[in-house]
């Protein structure tokens, strides 16, 4: 049990956060948590809607005196990025999280916390479960599979949403109001490969780990290296190796923190690999990444791997001899493709200083009968997103690989006139004596889907301080979690 006695008036948000954290709810595994919220609504006699995509909408009538005010929505997503530390004894498909307090933060033992987007669920549950919180007609809109392409929001029927003032609680920095975001899509490359019986040589397990990783929208411009790309780059330099297995990353939209391979090579392989890795530590960008990063427009100039990834570690050890490996041609083709594929910032915005315009992240690499490579592609400009997809398609085709796209979602364009934004800004200024920062961001938010489906919907995205999301270092600030909750209560009173 979380023990946070200094905030007794906020007990509900901590209790509810812990309650659903016991249910496994990684992307693609949302049926159980959707059932949980249906039962939550039934137990309280609340109107609810659930669809086949595991989206859940729960409605609560206005409290006395607020019946004539416009309905308001708290919106968030049910799924989380389910990452765990290497070797952690937890099956995140079947087991819930173990939460604990770490000073002023809430964390989860050996895993991601799911504060993205558990904060939205907890806030909405506290309103739905309350008997003394004043509010207008209230709607909690919980979508599924946001982290793998906003799939639930895409599938949700427009008529399921009644309100037109929507607070998306999926941002991770207090005091920042997000009012626009990039569009995006997932891109998948499937490279045919050929296997052969393992020839003479020594089997080695190679593991590259200790990278910072992070969210591919929020942290893509911070110079963080992609462990999958780096391992491919150093393996590609060493001739006459054959890959038996290789894997890196667990989510399209998380920068890979580690990558692992088993290779068949000569006896001097470990020494040569260490030498190549030492040289790679002093390199900033790989020249074969296409197209080139627009570094002149970016405040984040490329730095050496040694400076950006202080804990990057290469481990090499003998492994059991595999029965088969990729043949030499397939090994060379896979490594060459991984080196040539771009990943990172492609262009910075020329209109908004410091904002990433276009990027992509090589998030997942898996090898079975084919090599599967998955990307998260983002841009605030539809034509640039399309151009990047065409580039990936052309590169895939040149290697004889298949290419497909999924989860395409639109950008959320800034709305010059916003009643919701003005009310929220006024409440914030009255409570804190300063103005919030109003921004557009590179990360994708479901508001783009809602504004496309419901052209008259008015959206603002906020959230408490949640650090290192999509990594096992994720932690939610307790004071910020409380402050944003108290702020939202005032917004409900003043809308």
Secondary structure, 3 states (H helix, E strand, C coil): CCCCHHHHHHHHHHHHHHHHHCCCCECCCCHHHHHHHHHHHHHCCCEEEECCCCCEEEEECCCCCCCCCCCEEEEEECCECCCECCCCCCCCCCCCCCEEEECCEEEECCECCCHHHHHHHHHHHHHHCCCCCCCCCEEEEEECCHHHCCHHHHHCCHHHCCCCEEEECCCCCCCEEEEEECEEEEEEEEEECCEEECCCCEEEEEEEECCCCEECCCCCCCCCCCHHHHHHHHHHHCCCCEEEEEEECCCCCEECCCEEEEEEECCCHHHHHHHHHHHHHCCCCCCCCCCCCCHHHCCCCCCCHHHHCCCCEEEEEECCCCCEEECHHHHHHHHHHHHHCCCEEEEECCCCCCCEEEEEEEEEEEECCEEEEEEEEEECCHHHHHHHHHHHHHHHHHCCCEEEEEEEECCECCCCCCHHHHHHHHHHHHHHCCCCEEEEECCCCCHHHHHHHCCCCEEEECCCCEECCCCCCCEEEHHHHHHHHHHHHHHHHHC
